Amino acid sequence: LIKCLIFIDTFRSPDSVEVNSSTDRIYVATPYSDTVSVIDGTTNTVLSTISVLDPACGVGVNSSTNRIYVPTSNSDTVSVIDGTTNAVITTISVGWSRPCDVGVNPSTNRIYVTNLTGSFTNSVVNVIDGATDAVVSNIEVGSQPYRVCVNPTTNRIYVVNWSSSSVSVIDGTTNTVVSTIRSVSGPYGVGVNSSTNRIYVTDNGNNTVSVIEDSPPTVATSSASNVTSVSATLNGTVNANGQSTTVWFQYDTASGSYSNTSSTQTVTGTSDTTVSISISGLSSGTTYYYRIAAQNSVGTVYGSEMSFTTLSDTTAPTGSIIINSNATYTNSPTVTLSLSATDNLGVTGYYLSTSASTPSASDTGWTSVTSTNSYSSNVS
């Protein structure tokens, strides 16, 4: 049974409410009275009424610092309240028109303020440093940003833009919009479940709630194929989870070390996609450790480590030399040698000498060629 326990009188038309679970204090912004009511969560009584500049449109709480942030749209400022003394300790000018809502990331001590603005252009979200009470960035979003919420776990900020019918997704590390979701009509409110990373947007236009999943890709490393003495194909699967995703492989000869990277592929969609990328320039008879990696606007993920061993070259190639197309004699001091050789793992060079001794691999004088199973060339 769910029921209302008590009614608490505040001032006219309370608008926004936030809770500090650390202090069990509830803060209610009442725009028509230009105040913030402070409620004791234990007694359900109003402990204090704090006057701010007009009107108090929203309220945000940093439970780590016990600071409360109240945007006041007519003065284009944000009032900062000390939760211990219930007093306004500073007022921050945001420099834009009609700040109306605020979101707080207690992990980074960053405060995000939406500005409706008088026009439908240059709509921004202010980023305030809670340590200095200064605006450190202005992020351009959609038209008439109204409500904002923060996922402290992923450091992502979600802003509903009323006029452009969109949701802007902001990366809190770079202060940039990494994605714009336009699948909503008339967005009004927004909330996030930090555990599931799902975002809920109220939709006045359709009388619905849109559920948005903002997830990094998922990956799995698969067995390598087409392994030779000098090359291999690395395989894996990727689910882009609806976002454009860049995929590559990392590899090295030591487990847990990945100093080499393959070329990249781009994957989209919401289902598992097989990715295969070839690598070359490997050493024969060597074990390589590798894993798949994928990155989208949410983050970077890595698959589990797997390994393969390149083929060992234990058999010398077979070959022949033809002098001057098998001519019986020549009057010229210059001859043409027609070289040919085959090897199942690849011919990588040749050595010319008038000596009958077989050269070793470490001798100087070898001419390198691109590895091939069948090699032929004319040398004069």
Secondary structure by P-SEA (a helix, b strand, c coil): cccccbbbbbcccccbbbbcccccbbbbbbccccbbbbbcccccccccccccccccccccccccccbbbbbbccccbbbbbccccccccccccccccccccccccccccbbbbbbbcccccbbbbbbbccccccccccccccccccbbbbcccccbbbbbbccccbbbbbccccccccccccccccccbbbbcccccbbbbbbccccbbbbbbbccbbbbbbbbcccccccbbbbbcccccccbbbbbccccccccccccccbbbbbbcccbbbbbbbbccccccbbbbbbbbbbcccccccccccccccccccbbbbcccccccccccccccbbbbbcccccccccccccccccccccccccccccccccccccccccc
